[in-house]
Amino acid sequence: MRKHTRAALLCVAAALTLTACAAGKGGGANSDAAAAPGKDDKLTLTVWSNYSDREYEEVTKALKTFNKKFPNIEIKHEGSQDDDKITAGIRSGNTPDVALSFTTDNIGQFCSSGAFQPLKAYIDRDKVDLNQLTPAVQQYTEYKGNRCAMPMLTDVYAMYYNKDLLSTAGITTPPKTLDELYDAAVKATKKAPNGDIEVAGYLPTMGFYANRPTILAPTFGAEWEKDGKSGLASSPGFTEMMTFQKKLVDFYGYDALERFRAGLGQEYSADHAFHQGKIAIMVDGEYRTAFLKAQAPQIKFGTAPFPTWKPADYGTAFTTGTIMGIPKGAKNPGAAWELIKHLTFDTDTIVGLSNAIKNVPSTKAAMESPQLEVDEQFKTFIDLAKSDKLKGNPVTPIGDAHIKAVTDFSVSYQSGKVPDLAAGLKEVDKNIDDQIAKSGK
């Protein structure tokens, strides 16, 4: 699943025009839920997702399990459909019945613009118990009380460490605090005589691989909002996160770090730097366990919660996941809801798909299923998912614009272009608040 961090993101201007699109049957905010199809009804449900290759095939198999309940419904699964294509389809009237998005960054836009239809009427009618989902998952599938999406599996982020590289550096246990992480990063780093980096103990470059503000913020206790406004400058956690990462950048040297990074493989390719033994410690999602075992079986790796700023916060983690919605203009909203409900709550289907593509189940029952395949590395993510320390994306009506603003700023700060961290964060706050004000949501 998890290319959430690289998923294509909605254009703000496009999303804000979605309210002009024609609504599908039963799709209005105040309308009743569309009726479920009869078992003998023959129709075709079109599903768009951004899956490809092996994952596309496995998700298609999961979709087909719906036919046990509705054998006469044909499911047409179209992969490689990102958020931009979903948005364009809605605007043009060429919309699927069910849309799957790899990212939760845009849930605020999906819900506030009407791109995804409200689900409350369906949930109330069918007496759906949302408490089957963890609180964090419930949070990232709605916006300001408007639930317009449901989850299909979850991603949880934690620390990966190369056992051999840490052992060679004299490190016997994975770091739990920032001081221990810095110490491990320094000791595990290997440099050539000319100063070039050969192995990075920990790669601090913001925006590269999963080293992103949204993913790291929970482990620093960073708060995105304060009193309804962007609150980066007033959050000690954001200051600590930026300062810690910059300290490591300065240790490596910015130019040396950039030369090293330029030679690393792509995030979802077999030549990923961790796969090649060029990074000793990193943050990533549970899906990486499957990539490593398939593409780099020679790497002996462990997983653990990512180190935290405050010891009491150890075990805190970022979570996100694939979300499903009924787009505005869907031809078969009643049947679409039945499919979404099936994929969200059918334990056998969830467990089977989780085992196939190694994502964390999004329901409590599926996480407890004896059929769920949980090895030592994957258990870290299951344990984190069961905890009460998961944090999701900050949700706003401007999609990922606030995340992009913070990421762009952090890159500039790391490079030395921003001399005043506090002033810079205040400027980012103003930028985000201005964009939200202009959205009118």
Disulfide bonds with the S-S distance in Angstrom:
Cys111-Cys148 2.10
